[in-house]
């Protein structure tokens, strides 16, 4: 039996976009991005789990 997938409209996971400057050191940008991404993914996974 095939499961039907219910598509719900997109959810905003973060109020802030990730921003960087070409003047910044690459290592610093990568470190900040990884922290930002981890935070956004945790919010997204939390929202997804509530829909299960």
Secondary structure, 3 states (H helix, E strand, C coil): CCCCCCCCCCCCCCCCCCCCCCCCCHHHHHHHHHHHHHHHHHHHHHHHHHHC
